[in-house]
Amino acid sequence: MARIAAPSITRIPADFGRWDDVLALIMRAFAFMDGVIDPPSSAHRLTVDSLRDKARLESGFVALDGDRIVGCVFAIERADDFYVGKLAVEPDCQGQGIGRQLMRAVEILALDRGKAALELQTRIELTANHAAFARLGFHETERTAHEGYSRPTSITMRKALS
């Protein structure tokens, strides 16, 4: 495991040019889900261009250890909240609070914009993620099914901000 003293959390600027690195990070961080979740992760549909487009519509943050991108998160502003997606931390850096720091950056942004909550979805099968988000103050609000599935495939979780 690569120990990181204190990564810097940076909002992704408009002229950001390291989309290949972010895409590779997301693919490494989400790889453990392959063969575990059904349907497969939407991360497999991401491209450099779609990430660039995502960043035009959403706020993104990266965690940096020197010049190395070790984490990222995206969040889209909605009427009452921010929806958080694609939280990813390098597998060899997980367990060091990087995800917590990235989520805190989104929380600060949401509070600055007067939003009352953060919301996200995680897959039914990913029980460790449910527990990790619960430790961050999220609670389950509903279960939903992807198109074509008769069983729940995702859990929606919400965190009230104050």
Contact map, one row per residue, 1 for C-alpha under 8 A:
111000000000000000000000000000000000000000000000000000000000000000000000000000000000000000011000000000000000000000000000000000000000000000000000000000000000000000
111100000000000000000000000000000000000000000000000000000000000000000000000000000000000000011000000000000000000000000000000000000000000000000000000000000000000000
111110000000000000000000000000000000000000000000000000000000000000000000000000000000000000001001000000000000000000000000000000000000000000000000000000000000000000
011111100000000000000000000000000000000000000000000000000000000010000000000000000000000000001001000000000000000000000000000000000000000000000000000000000000000000
001111100000000000000000000000000000000000000000000000000000000000000000000000000000000000000000000000000000000000000000000000000000000000000000000000000000000000
000111110000000000000000000000000000000000000000000000000000000010000000000000000000000000000000000000000000000000000000000000000000000000000000000000000000000000
000111111000000000000000000000000000000000000000000000000000001111000000000000000000000000000000010000000000000000000000000000000000000000000000000000000000000000
000001111100000000000000000000000000000000000000000000000000001110000000000000000000000000000000000000000000000000000000000000000000000000000000000000000000000000
000000111110000000000000000000000000000000000000000000000000111100000000000000000000000000000000000011001000000000000000000000000000000000000000000000000000000000
000000011111000000000000000000000000000000000000000000000000111100000000000000000000000000000000000000000000000000000000000000000000000000000000000000000000000000
000000001111100000000000000000000000000000000000000000000011110000000000000000000000000000000000000000000000000000000000000000000000000000000000000000000000000000
000000000111110100000000000000000000000000000000000000100011110000000000000000000000000000000000000000000000000000000000000000000000000000000000000000000000000000
000000000011111100000000000000000000000000000000000000000000000000000000000000000000000000000000000000000000000000000000000000000000000000000000000000000000000000
000000000001111100000000000000000000000000000000000000010000000000000000000000000000000000000000000000000000000000000000000000000000000000000000000000000000000000
000000000000111110000000000000000000000000000000000000000000000000000000000000000000000000000000000000000000000000000000000000000000000000000000000000000000000000
000000000001111111100000000000000000000000000000000000000000000000000000000000000000000000000000000000000000000000000000000000000000000000000000000000000000000000
000000000000001111100000000000000000000000000000000000000000000000000000000000000000000000000000000000000000000000000000000000000000000000000000000000000000000000
000000000000000111111100000000000000000000000000000000000000000000000000000000000000000000000000000000000000000000000000000000000000000000000000000000000000000000
000000000000000111111110000000000000000000000001001100000000000000000000000000000000000000000000000000000000000000000000000000000000000000000000000000000000000000
000000000000000001111111000000000000000000000001000000000000000000000000000000000000000000000000000000000000000000000000000000000000000000000000000000000000000000
000000000000000001111111100000000000000000000000000000000000000000001000000000000000000000000000000000000000000000000000000000000000000000000000000000000000000000
000000000000000001111111110000000000000000000000000000000000000000001001000000000000000000000000000000000000000000000000000000000000000000000000000000000000000000
000000000000000000111111111000000000000000000111001000000000000000000000000000000000000000000000000000000000000000000000000000000000000000000000000000000000000000
000000000000000000011111111100000000000000000000000000000000000000000000000000000000000000000000000000000000000000000000000000000000000000000000000000000000000000
000000000000000000001111111110000000000000000000000000000000000000001110000000000000000111000000000000000000000000000000000000000000000000000000000000000000000000
000000000000000000000111111111000000000000100000000000000000000000000001000000000000010111000000000000000000000000000000000000000000000000000000000000000000000000
000000000000000000000011111111100000000000110000000000000000000000000000000000000000000000000000000000000000000000000000000000000000000000000000000000000000000000
000000000000000000000001111111100000000000000000000000000000000000000000000000000000000001100000000000000000000000000000000000000000000000000000000000000000000000
000000000000000000000000111111110000000000000000000000000000000000000000000000000000000111100000000000000000000000000000000000000000000000000000000000000000000000
000000000000000000000000011111111100000010100000000000000000000000000000000000000000000100000000000000000000000000000000000000000000000000000000000000000000000000
000000000000000000000000001111111100000000000000000000000000000000000000000000000000000000000000000000000000000000000000000000000000000000000000000000000000000000
000000000000000000000000000011111101000000000000000000000000000000000000000000000000000000000000000000000000000000000000000000000000000000000000000000000000000000
000000000000000000000000000001111111100110000000000000000000000000000000000000000000000000000000000000000000000000000000000000000000000000000000000000000000000000
000000000000000000000000000001111111100110000000000000000000000000000000000000000000000000000000000000000000000000000000000000000000000000000000000000000000000000
000000000000000000000000000000001111110100000000000000000000000000000000000000000000000000000000000000000000000000000000000000000000000000000000000000000000000000
000000000000000000000000000000011111110000000000000000000000000000000000000000000000000000000000000000000000000000000000000010000000000000000000000000000000000000
000000000000000000000000000000001111111110000000000000000000000000000000000000000000000000000000000000000000000000000000001111000000000000000000000000000000000000
000000000000000000000000000000000011111110000000000000000000000000000000000000000000000000000000000000000000000000000000000000000000000000000000000000001000000000
000000000000000000000000000000000000111110000000000000000000000000000000000000000000000000000000000000000000000000000000000000000000000000000000010000001000000000
000000000000000000000000000000001110111111010000000000000000000000000000000000000000000000000000000000000000000000000000000000000000000000000000000000000000000000
000000000000000000000000000001001100111111110000000000000000000000000000000000000000000000000000000000000000000000000000000000000000000000000000000000000000000000
000000000000000000000000000000000000000111111100000000000000000000000000000000000000000000000000000000000000000000000000000000000000000000000000000000000000000000
000000000000000000000000011001000000000011111100000000000000000000000000000000000000010000000000000000000000000000000000000000000000000000000000000000000000000000
000000000000000000000000001000000000000111111100000000000000000000000000000000000000000000000000000000000000000000000000000000000000000000000000000000000000000000
000000000000000000000000000000000000000001111110000000000000000000000000000000000000000000000000000000000000000000000000000000000000000000000000000000000000000000
000000000000000000000010000000000000000001111111011000000000000000000000000000000000000000000000000000000000000000000000000000000000000000000000000000000000000000
000000000000000000000010000000000000000000001111111000000000000000000000000000000000000000000000000000000000000000000000000000000000000000000000000000000000000000
000000000000000000110010000000000000000000000111111100000000000000000000000000000000000000000000000000000000000000000000000000000000000000000000000000000000000000
000000000000000000000000000000000000000000000011111110000000000000000000000000000000000000000000000000000000000000000000000000000000000000000000000000000000000000
000000000000000000000000000000000000000000000111111111000000000000000000000000000000000000000000000000000000000000000000000000000000000000000000000000000000000000
000000000000000000100010000000000000000000000111111111100000000000000000000000000000000000000000000000000000000000000000000000000000000000000000000000000000000000
000000000000000000100000000000000000000000000001111111110000000000000000000000000000000000000000000000000000000000000000000000000000000000000000000000000000000000
000000000000000000000000000000000000000000000000111111111000000000000000000000000000000000000000000000000000000000000000000000000000000000000000000000000000000000
000000000000000000000000000000000000000000000000011111111100000000000000000000000000000000000000000000000000000000000000000000000000000000000000000000000000000000
000000000001000000000000000000000000000000000000001111111111000000000000010000000000000000000000000000000000000000000000000000000000000000000000000000000000000000
000000000000010000000000000000000000000000000000000111111110000000000000000000000000000000000000000000000000000000000000000000000000000000000000000000000000000000
000000000000000000000000000000000000000000000000000011111110000000000000000100000000000000000000000000000000000000000000000000000000000000000000000000000000000000
000000000000000000000000000000000000000000000000000001111111000000000000011110000000000000000000000000000000000000000000000000000000000000000000000000000000000000
000000000011000000000000000000000000000000000000000000111111100000000000011100000000000000000000000000000000000000000000000000000000000000000000000000000000000000
000000000011000000000000000000000000000000000000000000100111110000000001111000000000000000000000000000000000000000000000000000000000000000000000000000000000000000
000000001111000000000000000000000000000000000000000000000011111000000001110000000000000000000000000001001000000000000000000000000000000000000000000000000000000000
000000001111000000000000000000000000000000000000000000000001111100001111100000000000000000000000000001000000000000000000000000000000000000000000000000000000000000
000000111100000000000000000000000000000000000000000000000000111110001111000000000000000000000000010001000000000000000000000000000000000000000000000000000000000000
000000111100000000000000000000000000000000000000000000000000011111111110000000000000000000000000000000000000000000000000000000000000000000000000000000000000000000
000101110000000000000000000000000000000000000000000000000000001111111100000000000000000000000000000000000000000000000000000000000000000000000000000000000000000000
000000100000000000000000000000000000000000000000000000000000000111110000000000000000000000000000000000000000000000000000000000000000000000000000000000000000000000
000000000000000000000000000000000000000000000000000000000000000111111000000000000000000000000000000000000000000000000000000000000000000000000000000000000000000000
000000000000000000000000000000000000000000000000000000000000000111111100000000000000000000000000000000000000000000000000000000000000000000000000000000000000000000
000000000000000000001100100000000000000000000000000000000000011110111111000000000000000000000000000000000000000000000000000000000000000000000000000000000000000000
000000000000000000000000100000000000000000000000000000000000011110011111000000000000000011001000000000000000000000000000000000000000000000000000000000000000000000
000000000000000000000000100000000000000000000000000000000000011100001111100000000000001111000000011001000000000000000000000000000000000000000000000000000000000000
000000000000000000000100010000000000000000000000000000000001111000001111110000000000011110000000000001000000000000000000000000000000000000000000000000000000000000
000000000000000000000000000000000000000000000000000000000001110000000011111000000001111100000000000001100000000000000000000000000000000000000000000000000000000000
000000000000000000000000000000000000000000000000000000100111100000000001111100000001111000000000000000000000000000000000000000000000000000000000000000000000000000
000000000000000000000000000000000000000000000000000000000111000000000000111110000111100000000000000000000100000000000000000000000000000000000000000000000000000000
000000000000000000000000000000000000000000000000000000001110000000000000011111000111000000000000000000000000000000000000000000000000000000000000000000000000000000
000000000000000000000000000000000000000000000000000000000100000000000000001111101110000000000000000000000000010000000000000000000000000000000000000000000000000000
000000000000000000000000000000000000000000000000000000000000000000000000000111111110000000000000000000000000000000000000000000000000000000000000000000000000000000
000000000000000000000000000000000000000000000000000000000000000000000000000011111000000000000000000000000000000000100000000000000000000000000000000000000000000000
000000000000000000000000000000000000000000000000000000000000000000000000000001111100000000000000000000000000000000111000000000000000000000000000000000000000000000
000000000000000000000000000000000000000000000000000000000000000000000000000011111110000000000000000000000000010000111110000000000000000000000000000000000000000000
000000000000000000000000000000000000000000000000000000000000000000000000001111011111000000000000000000000000010000101110000000000000000000000000000000000000000000
000000000000000000000000000000000000000000000000000000000000000000000000001111001111100000000000000000000000000000000111000000000000000000000000000000000000000000
000000000000000000000000000000000000000000000000000000000000000000000000111100000111111000000000000000000100000000000111000000000000000000000000000000000000000000
000000000000000000000000000000000000000000000000000000000000000000000000111000000011111000000000000000000000000000000001100000000000000000000000000000000000000000
000000000000000000000000010000000000000000100000000000000000000000000001110000000001111100000000000000000000000000000000000000000000000000000000000000000000000000
000000000000000000000000000000000000000000000000000000000000000000000011110000000001111110000000001001000000000000000000000000000000000000000000000000000000000000
000000000000000000000000110011000000000000000000000000000000000000000011100000000000011111000000001000000000000000000000000000000000000000000000000000000000000000
000000000000000000000000110010000000000000000000000000000000000000000111000000000000001111101100011000000000000000000000000000000000000000000000000000000000000000
000000000000000000000000110110000000000000000000000000000000000000000110000000000000000111111100000000000000000000000000000000000000000000000000000000000000000000
000000000000000000000000000110000000000000000000000000000000000000000000000000000000000011111100000000000000000000000000000000000000000000000000000000000000000000
110000000000000000000000000000000000000000000000000000000000000000000000000000000000000001111100000000000000000000000000000000000000000000000000000000000000000000
111100000000000000000000000000000000000000000000000000000000000000000100000000000000000011111111010000000000000000000000000000000000000000000000000000000000000000
000000000000000000000000000000000000000000000000000000000000000000000000000000000000000011111111111000000000000000000000000000000000000000000000000000000000000000
000000000000000000000000000000000000000000000000000000000000000000000000000000000000000000001111110000000000000000000000000000000000000000000000000000000000000000
001100000000000000000000000000000000000000000000000000000000000000000000000000000000000000001111110000000000000000000000000000000000000000000000000000000000000000
000000000000000000000000000000000000000000000000000000000000000000000000000000000000000000000111111110000000000000000000000000000000000000000000000000000000000000
000000100000000000000000000000000000000000000000000000000000001000000010000000000000000010001111111111000000000000000000000000000000000000000000000000000000000000
000000000000000000000000000000000000000000000000000000000000000000000010000000000000001110000100111111100000000000000000000000000000000000000000000000000000000000
000000000000000000000000000000000000000000000000000000000000000000000000000000000000000000000000111111110000000000000000000000000000000100000000000000000000000000
000000001000000000000000000000000000000000000000000000000000000000000000000000000000000000000000111111111000000000000000000000000000000000000000000000000000000000
000000001000000000000000000000000000000000000000000000000000111000000011100000000000001000000000011111111100000000000000000000000000000000000000000000000000000000
000000000000000000000000000000000000000000000000000000000000000000000000100000000000000000000000001111111110000000000000000000000000000000000000000000000000000000
000000000000000000000000000000000000000000000000000000000000000000000000000000000000000000000000000111111111000000000000000000000000000000000000000000000000000000
000000001000000000000000000000000000000000000000000000000000100000000000000000000000000000000000000011111111100000000000000000000000000000000000000000000000000000
000000000000000000000000000000000000000000000000000000000000000000000000001000000001000000000000000001111111110000000000000000000000000000000000000000000000000000
000000000000000000000000000000000000000000000000000000000000000000000000000000000000000000000000000000111111111000000100000000000000000000000000000000000000000010
000000000000000000000000000000000000000000000000000000000000000000000000000000000000000000000000000000011111111100000000000000000000000000000000000000000000000000
000000000000000000000000000000000000000000000000000000000000000000000000000000000000000000000000000000001111111110000000000000000000000000000000000000000000000000
000000000000000000000000000000000000000000000000000000000000000000000000000010001100000000000000000000000111111111111100000000000000000000000000000000000000000000
000000000000000000000000000000000000000000000000000000000000000000000000000000000000000000000000000000000011111111110000000000000000000000000000000000000000000011
000000000000000000000000000000000000000000000000000000000000000000000000000000000000000000000000000000000001111111100000000000000000000000000000000000000000000000
000000000000000000000000000000000000000000000000000000000000000000000000000000000000000000000000000000000000111111100000000000000000000000000000000000000000000000
000000000000000000000000000000000000000000000000000000000000000000000000000000000000000000000000000000000000011111110000000000000000000000000000000000000000000000
000000000000000000000000000000000000000000000000000000000000000000000000000000111100000000000000000000000000011111111000000000000000000000000000000000000000000010
000000000000000000000000000000000000000000000000000000000000000000000000000000011000000000000000000000000000011001111100000000000000000000000000000000000000000111
000000000000000000000000000000000000000000000000000000000000000000000000000000011100000000000000000000000000010000111110000000000000000000000000000000000000011110
000000000000000000000000000000000000000000000000000000000000000000000000000000001111000000000000000000000010010000011111000000000000000000000000000000000000011110
000000000000000000000000000000000000000000000000000000000000000000000000000000001111000000000000000000000000000000001111100000000000000000000000000000000001111000
000000000000000000000000000000000000000000000000000000000000000000000000000000000011100000000000000000000000000000000111110000000000000000000000000000000001110000
000000000000000000000000000000000000000000000000000000000000000000000000000000000000100000000000000000000000000000000011111000000000000000000000000000000111100000
000000000000000000000000000000000000000000000000000000000000000000000000000000000000000000000000000000000000000000000001111101001100000000000000000000000111100000
000000000000000000000000000000000000100000000000000000000000000000000000000000000000000000000000000000000000000000000000111111000000000000000000000000001110000000
000000000000000000000000000000000000100000000000000000000000000000000000000000000000000000000000000000000000000000000000011111100000000000000000000000011110000000
000000000000000000000000000000000001100000000000000000000000000000000000000000000000000000000000000000000000000000000000001111100000000000000000000000001000000000
000000000000000000000000000000000000100000000000000000000000000000000000000000000000000000000000000000000000000000000000011111111100000000000000000000000000000000
000000000000000000000000000000000000000000000000000000000000000000000000000000000000000000000000000000000000000000000000000111111110000000000000000000000000000000
000000000000000000000000000000000000000000000000000000000000000000000000000000000000000000000000000000000000000000000000000001111111000000000000000000000000000000
000000000000000000000000000000000000000000000000000000000000000000000000000000000000000000000000000000000000000000000000010001111111100000000000000000000000000000
000000000000000000000000000000000000000000000000000000000000000000000000000000000000000000000000000000000000000000000000010001111111110000000000000000000000000000
000000000000000000000000000000000000000000000000000000000000000000000000000000000000000000000000000000000000000000000000000000111111111000000000000000000000000000
000000000000000000000000000000000000000000000000000000000000000000000000000000000000000000000000000000000000000000000000000000011111111100000000000000000000000000
000000000000000000000000000000000000000000000000000000000000000000000000000000000000000000000000000000000000000000000000000000001111111111100000000000000000100000
000000000000000000000000000000000000000000000000000000000000000000000000000000000000000000000000000000000000000000000000000000000111111111100000000000000000000000
000000000000000000000000000000000000000000000000000000000000000000000000000000000000000000000000000000000000000000000000000000000011111111000000000000000000000000
000000000000000000000000000000000000000000000000000000000000000000000000000000000000000000000000000100000000000000000000000000000001111111000000000000000000000000
000000000000000000000000000000000000000000000000000000000000000000000000000000000000000000000000000000000000000000000000000000000000111111100000000000000000001100
000000000000000000000000000000000000000000000000000000000000000000000000000000000000000000000000000000000000000000000000000000000000111111110000000000000000111100
000000000000000000000000000000000000000000000000000000000000000000000000000000000000000000000000000000000000000000000000000000000000110011111000000000000000111000
000000000000000000000000000000000000000000000000000000000000000000000000000000000000000000000000000000000000000000000000000000000000000001111100000000000011110000
000000000000000000000000000000000000000000000000000000000000000000000000000000000000000000000000000000000000000000000000000000000000000000111110000000000011110000
000000000000000000000000000000000000000000000000000000000000000000000000000000000000000000000000000000000000000000000000000000000000000000011111000000000011100000
000000000000000000000000000000000000000000000000000000000000000000000000000000000000000000000000000000000000000000000000000000000000000000001111100000011111000000
000000000000000000000000000000000000000000000000000000000000000000000000000000000000000000000000000000000000000000000000000000000000000000000111110000111111000000
000000000000000000000000000000000000000000000000000000000000000000000000000000000000000000000000000000000000000000000000000000000000000000000011111111111100000000
000000000000000000000000000000000000001000000000000000000000000000000000000000000000000000000000000000000000000000000000000000000000000000000001111110011100000000
000000000000000000000000000000000000000000000000000000000000000000000000000000000000000000000000000000000000000000000000000000000000000000000000111110000000000000
000000000000000000000000000000000000000000000000000000000000000000000000000000000000000000000000000000000000000000000000000000000000000000000000111111000000000000
000000000000000000000000000000000000000000000000000000000000000000000000000000000000000000000000000000000000000000000000000000000000000000000000111111111000000000
000000000000000000000000000000000000000000000000000000000000000000000000000000000000000000000000000000000000000000000000000000000000000000000000100111110000000000
000000000000000000000000000000000000000000000000000000000000000000000000000000000000000000000000000000000000000000000000000000000000000000000001100011111000000000
000000000000000000000000000000000000000000000000000000000000000000000000000000000000000000000000000000000000000000000000000100000000000000000011110011111110000000
000000000000000000000000000000000000011000000000000000000000000000000000000000000000000000000000000000000000000000000000001110000000000000000011110010111110000000
000000000000000000000000000000000000000000000000000000000000000000000000000000000000000000000000000000000000000000000000111100000000000000000011110000011111000000
000000000000000000000000000000000000000000000000000000000000000000000000000000000000000000000000000000000000000000000000111100000000000000011111000000011111100000
000000000000000000000000000000000000000000000000000000000000000000000000000000000000000000000000000000000000000000000011110000000000000000011111000000000111110000
000000000000000000000000000000000000000000000000000000000000000000000000000000000000000000000000000000000000000000000011110000000000100001111100000000000011111000
000000000000000000000000000000000000000000000000000000000000000000000000000000000000000000000000000000000000000000001111000000000000000001111000000000000001111100
000000000000000000000000000000000000000000000000000000000000000000000000000000000000000000000000000000000000000000001110000000000000000011100000000000000000111110
000000000000000000000000000000000000000000000000000000000000000000000000000000000000000000000000000000000000000000011100000000000000000011000000000000000000011111
000000000000000000000000000000000000000000000000000000000000000000000000000000000000000000000000000000000010001000111100000000000000000000000000000000000000001111
000000000000000000000000000000000000000000000000000000000000000000000000000000000000000000000000000000000000001000010000000000000000000000000000000000000000000111
